[in-house]
Amino acid sequence: MDIRNFFFKSRSYTPIPILLMMLYFARPNSPYLLLGIALIVIGEIIRLRSVSFAGGETRTMNVGASSICKSGPYSIVRNPLYIGNMLIYVGFAFVAGSVYVVTISSITFVYFFIQYSLIISLEEEALEVKFGDEYITYKKLVPSIFPKINNTFRNYDTIPSSLAKTIKTEKRTLQNILLVSLLLFLRIKSF
């Protein structure tokens, strides 16, 4: 089995070991609390904006897409959802606090950077096969992870979904953020 497929199909569950580590080492009164909350909020804003353009296809268990989204955040970076996720997870590492907060946040970043790099390579392979030159051109113009302001696709004709529809699509991520926040709160209150 291709390890990339494992990470793609298991991407809803692969955060569990990292979250357990955060819960185990969580300590109250972290001086990094506000930084963590800010990262979580920024990460979710990036996700909401991205989902408003890409729609519910982001929740699929199948590699690929029915079209190439080139608008909104996708005009700046090809994988804004993964950037949002990484910010959220690193944000939780800071919210959890610990004497090892820098180490835990670094482990979290590296863990997800490797996971998403594998998933991205799988997805892009499938998109190149499906869309050919159109995707290859997009790939040349828009970076994968590190954003670049690019006007090439700025006025592309994709219209974002309404906030209500976007929140409905993003419901599972919002529930997970609330659940992890509750678990961290309960862990910190146990001290």
C-alpha positions, 0 to 999 in steps of 0.5 A: 500500500502506498503510504500516501494513500494511508495518510490521505484516507486516515487524515481525520485520525492522524492528529490523535497521537499529537493531540494525546501528547498535547493533553498529556503535557498540558499545563495551566497558565501558559504564557503562549495562550493568546498566541495559540488562540490567535493561530487557531483563529487564523487557521480556521479563517483560512479554512473557512475562506478556502472551503467557501471557494472549493466547497464540499469536495474538500471532505471527500475520501477520493483523491482528486477533484471535479475541477481545479479551484484557482480563486480566493486563497487558491490563487495564492497557494495550492493547499490553503486548507493544509496551511490552515490545519497546520496553524490550528494544530500548532495553535493547540500546542501553544494553548496546551502550554507545557514546559516543553511547548517549543518542542511540542509545537515543533514536533506538531509542525514537522509531523503535519508538514511531512503528512501533508507533503505526502498527501499533496504529492498524491493529490497532485499526481492525480490532478496532473493525470486528470487535468493535464496541462491546465493543472501543470500550468497552475502548479507552475504559477501558484506555490504549494505551501508557502504563499505568493501573491499572484494576480494570474487567477485573482479574477477567476470566475469562481464565486464563494459560497455563502457563509452559512453553506461554508459553515455547514461544510466546515461543521466537522472541523468546527466541532473538532476545534470545540472538542479539543478546546474542551479537552484541554480546558478539562485537563488544565482544570484538573490541576 
